[in-house]
Every structure is written in C-alpha cells, then in structure tokens.
Amino acid sequence: MPFTASQAVVRQTERWFVRRGTPTMIEGYGFVDHVLPRMLPSLTFVALASLAWLVPLGSAGSGRWILLGGVTVVAVIVWGVVSLFVRRLPRFSRTTAVLVLAAYAAMPVAVPLMQLAVDGAVTPPGGRAVGLLGFVIFFVAVFVATLLATTYGLGTLVRRAVRHSVFDLRNSVHLLGRALPALLFVTIFLFFTGELWQAMNRLPWWRVSLVVVLFGAITVLAAAARLRDEIGRVEQDLSPPTLLAACEGTPLAGVPVERLAPDGPLQAMPLTGRQSRNLLLMLATRQLVQAAVVGLALFAFFLALGLLMVTPETAQQWIGEKPVSAALLPMLPAAMLRNATLFAAFGSMYFAVTSMTDADHRQQFFAPIIDEVERALAVHAVYLAVRETEPAPGSTRHPVP
C-alpha cells in the first residue's frame, strides 16, 4: 500500500522549521502566505507603542508616566495575544494582507494627526531636522527590519544561540578553557605596545565600533565559505538511516522513510538563494554568539590586566600626554577600554575562524553547529518527499503502517 501523508504532518513540520529558525525551508515560502502573518505581532506592537509619542506632551500633565505605562502594558498584552494566534501559522487572504498593510501604512499619517489634535503640535521622531518625514522614515525602517528578521527567522536564531550559550554553562567554561590560552598567546604582548595606546587615546568610539563590525563581517564570510562545503557534503548523504536519525523528535518521526526512498538515498533538491542565506544566518548567529562569549572573557581579562600593570604614569609615558578619561568611567583611561575592546574583537574573530579550520577546535566547537545545519537539510529532504505524497482534498488517506 503506497504511503500517503496527511496535511497535518506537513503543517506541523512547517511549524517545526519556524521554531528552528529556518522558515525558508517551507515549500512555496512567500510574503503573503508565510511572512506577513508572522510579522503581525511586531507590526501591531509598533503601531500601538507609537501612541507613546502622545504621552510626553504638555497636555498629559503629571499623569503622563501613568499614561505611558498604560500604553506599554496594552501594547505588550496585544503583542502576546497576537503572537499566540500567529504560532499556528495562519494564512492570510489577499484582502486581509491588503488591509493589514494599509493599516500600517496609515500610521505615519495617523500619529502626527493625533498629536496635532491632542496638543496642537507635532514632535517627529527625528526632530525638526527631518520634520514630518521622520514618521515615514521610522515606520518604513521598522517594517523593513521586521520583514528581514521574520523572513529569515533571525529572532529565533538569536534566541536559540543565546539560550545555548547561557544554559550550557559547562560547555561555555570548557570553551573558554580551550580558547583563551591560545588567544592570549597571540595578543597579550601587543597589549603593551606604546604606539597602539597612542592611537587608541583619541580614536573615537564610532571608529572602534566599525573595527568590531569589520571583524564580525570577516567571521560571517568565513562561515559562508565553510557552509558551501558542508551543504555539498550533506546532500551526498541522504540515505534512509541518516534521514531516520534526523527526523527523530520531529513531526516526521513516524514517516516510513524507506518507502519514500525505495531506491536508496533521496534526491537532493538544490537550495534557493533565500534558503542558503537562512542557513548562513543559522551558522553565523551561533558562531557570533559563541565568539561573543570569548570576546567578553577577553575584554574582562585585558581590563583587569591593564588595571594591575599599567599605572597612570606608564600610560602617560606611552601616550606622550595625559590620557583621555573614559566618559562613563572617568577613573579609567579611554585608551585602556578601547584597547581591551579591540583585542576582544580580534580574539573573537580569531577563535571563530580557528574553530572552523583547526581539526581539534572544529570537533569541539564547530561540529555541534554543523549538526544542526545537517539536520535541517535532512528533514527538509524528507519534508519535500512527504509533501509530494499529500493527498488532494477529499481523497482517501492511507494509514501509516
């Protein structure tokens, strides 16, 4: 008897992809059917929270903070209720999608008009420099950011990466114990370079931030290059035993894989560009969060080392003048904080790249991340095969033996 999948199994598998942060693996993934419904909680929250622009006005008087708290509570409650609805992955009709988009598009006009009616004045988010255009820029920027984050499941990926680092403390301690000695050997002597202290003394923080972003970009590029090799390797091993192991604990656990692939391994379907980017984000977020743990430890180490060994007189001798004090911590030289930040960012990048290339580090730190990517690809292959067996509406379903 040929195997026929139920629509419920297919839908549950699609929800599994969303919970794992790989929503693009859903077949026929599109804006109206899949992305916009999941954007609804965030768009609703922003629309309601935008009423907070009305609160600081003079007409609110001394009760403006109470009003602000009420607006925030209502926005959070509505966001939670809508999120519960969206978890079932509803499908919007074209009419519903147009109504949602039209309601959100009206916010840049509705909010200033409400401000004008309440207080007789308008306070745009960008100040007078951009005027009323500030409302348009704000709501468009929020929509684009929400669109990209929802399309690729970025919020879920970051939450999973952070949860992995926070709750797996034993692995984090092991990670630091393995990574820090080699990183300190590479960087510790550079920390006491006088020319570097001179450069960091007056280097603005926005330039330091760009250097940190540059190191992060190098990490992502390295992950992208490695991902291509991993995808090619996984697509060559879609044998039934591999697929059965990957489907354990998923809605496809009861699917008879051997009946879906009676002739051997399943045929690998080429990934779309959006799916490849989704897997890259899955890999990059885990790598970056893991590297951030190492970076925080390095920052704390170099800060402690500077406090213990670099006296104000030594710092002044290296710099050639009195060191500039940090804005938030006046007792510390700004050069020390910037040096610690620079070496922490460099050490994080060095660790992330090494964990992908060095055989020993790869087994300890990179292999678990690749295992998740491999599982997503294997489940996706079974999902596509199962979806092809989904019966037409009104047809008879054959039970799985």
C-alpha positions in Angstrom: 0.0 0.0 0.0 1.6 3.3 -1.0 2.3 5.8 1.7 0.2 9.0 1.8 1.0 11.8 4.2 -1.6 13.9 6.0 -1.8 17.6 5.7 -1.4 17.8 9.5 2.1 16.3 9.3 3.1 18.7 6.6 1.8 21.7 8.6 3.4 20.5 11.8 6.7 20.1 10.0 6.4 23.7 8.7 5.9 24.9 12.2 9.0 22.9 13.2 11.0 24.8 10.6 9.8 28.1 12.0 10.7 27.1 15.6 14.2 26.1 14.5 14.7 29.4 12.8 14.7 28.0 9.2 11.3 29.2 7.9 12.6 29.4 4.3 12.6 25.6 4.2 8.8 25.8 3.8 7.9 24.9 0.2 6.3 27.8 -1.6 7.5 30.3 1.1 6.1 33.7 0.2 5.4 37.1 1.7 1.6 37.0 1.9 1.2 33.3 2.9 4.0 33.0 5.4 5.9 36.2 6.2 3.2 38.8 6.7 1.2 36.7 9.2 4.3 36.2 11.4 5.1 39.9 11.1 1.7 40.9 12.5 2.7 40.8 16.3 5.6 43.1 15.7 3.7 45.5 13.4 0.8 45.6 15.9 3.2 46.3 18.8 4.9 49.2 16.9 1.5 50.6 15.9 0.2 50.7 19.5 3.6 51.7 21.0 3.8 54.6 18.6 1.0 56.2 20.7 3.7 56.8 23.2 4.6 59.9 21.1 1.5 61.4 22.5 2.5 60.9 26.2 5.3 63.4 26.9 3.2 66.3 25.6 2.2 69.0 28.0 -1.5 68.2 27.8 -0.8 64.9 29.6 0.4 66.8 32.7 1.7 65.0 35.7 0.0 61.8 34.7 2.0 61.3 31.5 4.1 58.5 33.1 0.9 56.6 34.1 -0.4 57.0 30.6 2.9 55.9 29.2 2.8 52.8 31.4 -0.8 52.1 30.3 0.2 52.3 26.6 3.1 50.0 27.1 1.1 47.4 29.0 -1.7 47.4 26.4 0.9 47.1 23.6 2.6 44.1 25.3 -0.7 42.4 26.0 -1.9 42.7 22.4 1.5 41.6 21.1 1.3 38.5 23.3 -2.3 37.7 22.2 -1.5 38.1 18.5 1.7 36.0 18.9 -0.4 33.1 20.3 -2.6 33.4 17.2 0.4 33.5 14.8 2.0 30.4 16.3 -0.4 28.3 14.3 1.0 29.8 11.1 -2.3 31.2 9.7 -2.6 32.0 6.1 -3.8 35.5 5.1 -6.1 36.0 2.1 -5.1 38.8 -0.3 -7.8 41.0 1.1 -6.6 40.5 4.7 -3.0 41.2 3.6 -4.0 44.5 1.9 -6.0 45.6 5.0 -3.0 44.9 7.3 -0.6 46.7 5.0 -3.0 49.6 4.6 -3.5 50.0 8.3 0.2 50.0 8.9 0.9 52.4 6.0 -1.6 54.8 7.6 0.4 55.1 10.9 2.9 57.8 9.6 -0.2 60.0 8.9 -2.4 59.0 11.9 0.2 59.5 14.6 1.1 63.2 13.8 -2.6 64.0 13.2 -3.4 62.6 16.6 -0.6 64.6 18.2 -1.9 67.7 16.5 -5.4 67.0 17.7 -4.3 66.4 21.3 -1.6 69.0 21.8 -1.8 71.3 18.8 1.9 70.5 17.9 3.8 67.6 16.3 7.0 66.1 17.6 8.5 63.9 14.9 11.0 61.2 15.9 13.9 62.8 14.1 13.3 66.3 15.4 12.9 69.3 13.3 15.9 68.3 11.1 13.7 65.8 9.1 10.2 67.1 10.1 7.2 65.0 9.3 9.3 62.8 7.1 10.7 61.4 10.3 7.5 59.4 10.9 7.7 57.9 7.4 11.4 57.0 7.9 10.7 55.4 11.3 7.8 53.3 10.2 9.5 52.2 6.9 12.7 51.3 8.8 10.7 49.2 11.3 8.8 47.5 8.5 12.0 46.6 6.6 13.8 45.4 9.7 10.8 43.3 10.7 10.5 41.9 7.2 14.1 40.8 7.0 14.1 39.4 10.6 10.8 37.5 10.0 11.8 36.2 6.6 14.9 34.5 7.9 13.8 33.7 11.4 16.6 35.9 12.8 14.9 36.5 16.2 14.5 32.7 16.7 18.1 32.0 15.7 19.5 34.6 18.1 17.3 33.3 20.9 18.5 29.8 20.3 22.1 30.8 20.1 21.9 32.8 23.3 19.9 30.1 25.1 22.6 27.6 24.1 25.4 29.8 25.5 23.5 30.7 28.7 22.2 27.3 29.7 25.1 25.2 28.6 27.5 26.7 31.1 29.7 23.6 31.2 30.3 24.0 27.5 31.0 27.7 27.9 33.6 27.1 30.7 35.2 24.4 28.5 35.1 26.7 25.5 36.9 29.5 27.5 39.4 27.0 28.9 40.3 25.8 25.5 40.2 29.1 23.6 41.7 31.7 25.9 45.3 30.3 26.3 45.9 30.3 22.5 44.3 33.7 22.1 46.3 35.3 24.9 49.5 34.0 23.5 48.7 35.8 20.2 47.5 39.1 21.7 49.0 39.7 25.1 52.3 41.2 24.0 50.6 43.6 21.6 48.6 45.0 24.5 51.7 46.7 25.9 52.6 48.4 22.6 53.0 52.2 23.2 52.1 53.1 19.6 48.8 51.3 20.0 48.0 53.2 23.2 48.7 56.5 21.4 46.4 55.6 18.5 43.6 54.5 20.9 43.9 57.5 23.1 41.9 59.8 20.8 40.3 57.3 18.5 36.5 57.9 18.6 34.3 55.1 19.7 32.4 55.0 16.4 35.7 54.1 14.7 36.3 51.4 17.2 32.8 50.1 16.6 33.5 49.9 12.9 36.6 47.8 13.5 34.5 45.4 15.6 31.9 45.2 12.8 34.7 44.5 10.3 35.9 41.6 12.4 32.3 40.3 12.6 32.0 40.6 8.8 35.1 38.5 8.4 33.7 35.9 10.6 30.5 35.8 8.6 32.4 35.5 5.3 34.4 32.6 6.7 31.3 30.9 7.8 29.7 31.4 4.4 32.7 29.8 2.7 32.6 26.8 5.1 28.8 26.4 4.7 29.1 25.7 0.9 31.3 22.8 1.6 29.1 21.4 4.4 25.9 21.6 2.2 27.6 19.7 -0.6 28.8 17.0 1.8 25.3 16.6 3.4 23.5 16.5 0.1 25.6 13.5 -0.8 24.4 11.5 2.2 20.6 11.4 2.2 20.4 7.6 2.9 17.4 6.3 4.9 19.4 5.7 8.1 20.6 9.3 8.1 17.2 10.6 7.4 15.6 8.5 10.1 18.1 9.8 12.6 17.5 13.4 11.6 13.7 13.0 11.8 13.7 11.8 15.4 11.9 14.2 17.6 10.2 16.0 14.7 6.7 15.7 13.2 8.2 13.4 10.6 9.4 10.8 13.2 6.7 8.3 12.2 7.2 8.6 8.5 8.4 5.4 6.8 11.5 6.9 5.1 12.4 3.6 3.4 9.1 3.7 1.5 9.7 7.3 0.4 13.1 6.3 -1.0 12.8 2.7 -2.1 15.7 3.0 -4.5 18.2 4.3 -2.0 19.1 7.9 -1.0 16.6 10.7 -1.6 17.3 13.0 -4.5 18.7 16.3 -3.1 16.9 19.4 -4.3 19.0 22.5 -4.9 18.6 25.2 -2.3 17.3 28.6 -3.3 19.3 31.7 -2.6 17.0 32.6 0.3 17.4 29.1 1.8 21.1 29.3 1.6 21.1 32.7 3.3 18.9 31.3 6.0 21.3 28.5 6.7 24.2 31.0 6.7 22.4 33.1 9.3 21.8 30.0 11.3 25.5 29.2 11.2 26.6 32.8 11.7 24.5 33.6 14.7 25.7 30.6 16.6 29.3 31.5 15.6 29.0 35.1 16.6 27.3 34.4 19.9 29.9 31.8 20.7 32.6 34.3 19.7 31.0 37.0 21.8 31.3 34.7 24.9 35.1 34.5 24.2 35.2 38.2 23.5 33.6 39.2 26.8 36.1 37.0 28.7 39.0 38.6 26.7 37.7 42.1 27.4 37.5 41.4 31.2 41.0 39.9 31.1 42.6 42.8 29.4 40.8 45.3 31.5 42.0 43.5 34.7 45.5 43.2 33.2 45.6 47.0 32.4 44.4 47.9 35.9 47.0 45.8 37.5 50.0 46.6 35.4 49.5 49.9 33.6 49.7 52.8 36.1 48.6 56.3 35.1 52.3 57.3 34.9 53.0 54.4 32.5 50.0 55.2 30.3 51.0 58.9 30.1 54.6 57.9 29.2 53.3 55.6 26.4 50.9 58.1 25.0 53.1 61.2 25.4 50.4 63.2 27.2 47.8 62.8 29.9 45.4 60.0 28.9 41.9 60.9 28.0 39.5 59.6 30.6 36.6 57.4 29.6 33.2 59.2 29.5 31.3 56.7 31.6 34.2 55.6 33.8 36.4 58.7 34.4 38.8 56.8 36.6 39.9 54.7 33.6 41.9 55.8 30.6 39.8 55.6 27.4 42.8 54.0 25.6 42.6 51.1 28.0 39.0 50.4 27.3 39.5 50.8 23.6 42.5 48.5 23.6 40.5 45.9 25.6 37.7 46.2 23.1 40.0 45.9 20.1 41.7 42.8 21.3 38.5 41.2 22.4 37.0 41.7 18.9 40.2 40.4 17.3 40.4 37.4 19.6 36.7 36.6 18.9 37.3 36.6 15.2 40.4 34.5 15.5 38.6 32.0 17.6 35.6 31.8 15.3 37.8 31.2 12.2 40.1 28.8 14.0 37.1 26.7 15.2 36.1 26.2 11.5 39.6 25.3 10.2 41.5 23.6 13.0 40.6 19.9 13.3 40.7 19.9 17.1 38.8 23.1 17.6 36.3 22.1 14.9 35.3 18.9 16.7 34.8 20.7 20.0 33.1 24.0 18.9 32.0 23.9 15.2 30.7 20.4 14.8 27.6 20.9 17.0 26.6 23.8 14.9 27.1 21.9 11.7 25.0 19.0 13.1 22.0 21.4 13.3 22.5 22.5 9.7 22.8 18.9 8.6 19.6 18.0 10.4 17.7 20.9 8.9 18.8 19.8 5.4 17.9 16.1 6.0 14.4 17.0 7.5 13.9 19.3 4.5 14.5 16.5 2.1 12.0 14.2 3.9 9.5 17.1 4.1 9.7 17.6 0.3 9.2 13.9 -0.3 6.3 13.7 2.1 4.7 16.8 0.7 4.6 15.2 -2.7 2.5 12.3 -1.2 0.0 14.7 0.4 -3.5 13.7 -0.8 -5.7 16.0 -2.7 -8.7 17.4 -0.7 -11.5 14.9 -0.4 -9.3 11.9 -1.2 -8.8 8.9 1.0 -5.7 8.8 3.3 -4.0 5.5 3.8 -2.7 5.0 7.3 1.0 4.7 8.0 1.8 1.1 8.9 
